[in-house]
């Protein structure tokens, strides 16, 4: 289909282990005597993940809570370092993870746009030049000049997405960011992402199949730290939905008690 | 060149380099990295400076009131007439001893502020480190710069007080930047070490809270080491702060050039702390995101 040079993200046998300690003393012992004994249990959030994303592709990542989706994204963005395997990323990457969560509650919306923009790699004058456009996109009115602690969850999310929509990334990583917004704003974001797909590469993470089917050409289903299925979005989504219903039945069994 | 390439937990370096080239890039690294992230440093520093007095009506007045008040108190409390100065010997004015102590406290307070804050620094910014692509090693630089900013207010007040009270400013004051830059480098290095250690265990914070007040008595804030025996003096100089405080007093209060060996020792300590801190932080960096 495409040549090797167009690959922007390549993951080969990625694995990630977290060290779990029973208490602080165990941690201290590990630091002091770690060369002789291990004092922790390993938790493998990712066991074996391999995939490739080519320039211009939109890839959806599906999976239930705790399956390793977020860990995988954090590795792709470079926030976490994998324990084993290879990760290779080429291009300016912008994570729309929980950007709203990084907002400083005491600062105003505008101040947070300045910080958020700087965190995402924009120069001060670039942010200032786009400020009005960002405020316009978020359309939260005068609240842009108020401290973020007065915002509702939806307003935070609006502002966060508005910032991300203004940084021109090559690779956009969206992690369930749209869950909070109202239908109208979700549509606005979806339209924007739709537009973005014409220019850049998209990595879209969700546990809901609907958005993934709409936005992505390929999908990856991650279960318990491994790739359970991959390929055409519709096929993967169908298999995933089937598995979800089984779990749903389990829940019914419990609620009946 | 890829943005990110990691194999089995190790970043893949681009090409082989000689030891000398690697050393040069290690020495240049903190500065290159700070320059690359200058807009981020600028944005967060503005936030931090504004945040300190947010929600207070008087705002910036507090930043000046606190050091001014302590300066007034020292002047009243310690100016009982011309005293033999612990260091320079000659005392031109009754106010010199107050300035002597104030100078020592500026340096010491700057140190303790960093020592108290550093261990919890990365926890404060945990949401940035976990959820965005964030250069955590810039945080110690930012917080040190912020603390330095307030210390500078104290220093300027001290110079003004000296000019007003004694009527003169020594020419050696012009050498202050040569004291300031190594001191800030030392504090940044210290903050790198303490913040990385503090990310793993809260014990770092408790340790600093226990040690820092005691350190006040192992640091010549209220006295000078000049009257001590040579052995005791050497022991005092193991405490890096001693050198910094004495040099500050020599430059501002006594108007003399400090001892060359003291200067070299202080410079060595500050560079060693700076680069060790940077290396240590870099080494812990990948585990920090896991534990914070």
Boltz contact constraints between the chains, C-beta under 6 A:
constraints:
  - contact:
      token1: [A, 18]
      token2: [B, 290]
      max_distance: 6.0
  - contact:
      token1: [A, 77]
      token2: [B, 133]
      max_distance: 6.0
  - contact:
      token1: [A, 78]
      token2: [B, 4]
      max_distance: 6.0
  - contact:
      token1: [A, 78]
      token2: [B, 133]
      max_distance: 6.0
  - contact:
      token1: [A, 79]
      token2: [B, 289]
      max_distance: 6.0
  - contact:
      token1: [A, 80]
      token2: [B, 289]
      max_distance: 6.0
  - contact:
      token1: [A, 81]
      token2: [B, 9]
      max_distance: 6.0
  - contact:
      token1: [A, 81]
      token2: [B, 286]
      max_distance: 6.0
  - contact:
      token1: [A, 83]
      token2: [B, 9]
      max_distance: 6.0
  - contact:
      token1: [A, 84]
      token2: [B, 8]
      max_distance: 6.0
  - contact:
      token1: [A, 86]
      token2: [B, 7]
      max_distance: 6.0
  - contact:
      token1: [A, 87]
      token2: [B, 6]
      max_distance: 6.0
  - contact:
      token1: [A, 88]
      token2: [B, 2]
      max_distance: 6.0
  - contact:
      token1: [A, 88]
      token2: [B, 5]
      max_distance: 6.0
  - contact:
      token1: [A, 89]
      token2: [B, 3]
      max_distance: 6.0
  - contact:
      token1: [A, 89]
      token2: [B, 4]
      max_distance: 6.0
  - contact:
      token1: [A, 90]
      token2: [B, 2]
      max_distance: 6.0
  - contact:
      token1: [A, 90]
      token2: [B, 3]
      max_distance: 6.0
  - contact:
      token1: [A, 97]
      token2: [B, 131]
      max_distance: 6.0
  - contact:
      token1: [A, 98]
      token2: [B, 131]
      max_distance: 6.0
  - contact:
      token1: [A, 101]
      token2: [B, 127]
      max_distance: 6.0
  - contact:
      token1: [A, 101]
      token2: [B, 131]
      max_distance: 6.0
  - contact:
      token1: [A, 102]
      token2: [B, 127]
      max_distance: 6.0
  - contact:
      token1: [A, 102]
      token2: [B, 128]
      max_distance: 6.0
  - contact:
      token1: [A, 102]
      token2: [B, 131]
      max_distance: 6.0
  - contact:
      token1: [A, 102]
      token2: [B, 132]
      max_distance: 6.0
  - contact:
      token1: [A, 106]
      token2: [B, 54]
      max_distance: 6.0
  - contact:
      token1: [A, 114]
      token2: [B, 43]
      max_distance: 6.0
  - contact:
      token1: [A, 115]
      token2: [B, 43]
      max_distance: 6.0
  - contact:
      token1: [A, 115]
      token2: [B, 47]
      max_distance: 6.0
  - contact:
      token1: [A, 118]
      token2: [B, 39]
      max_distance: 6.0
  - contact:
      token1: [A, 118]
      token2: [B, 40]
      max_distance: 6.0
  - contact:
      token1: [A, 118]
      token2: [B, 43]
      max_distance: 6.0
  - contact:
      token1: [A, 119]
      token2: [B, 132]
      max_distance: 6.0
  - contact:
      token1: [A, 123]
      token2: [B, 39]
      max_distance: 6.0
  - contact:
      token1: [A, 124]
      token2: [B, 39]
      max_distance: 6.0
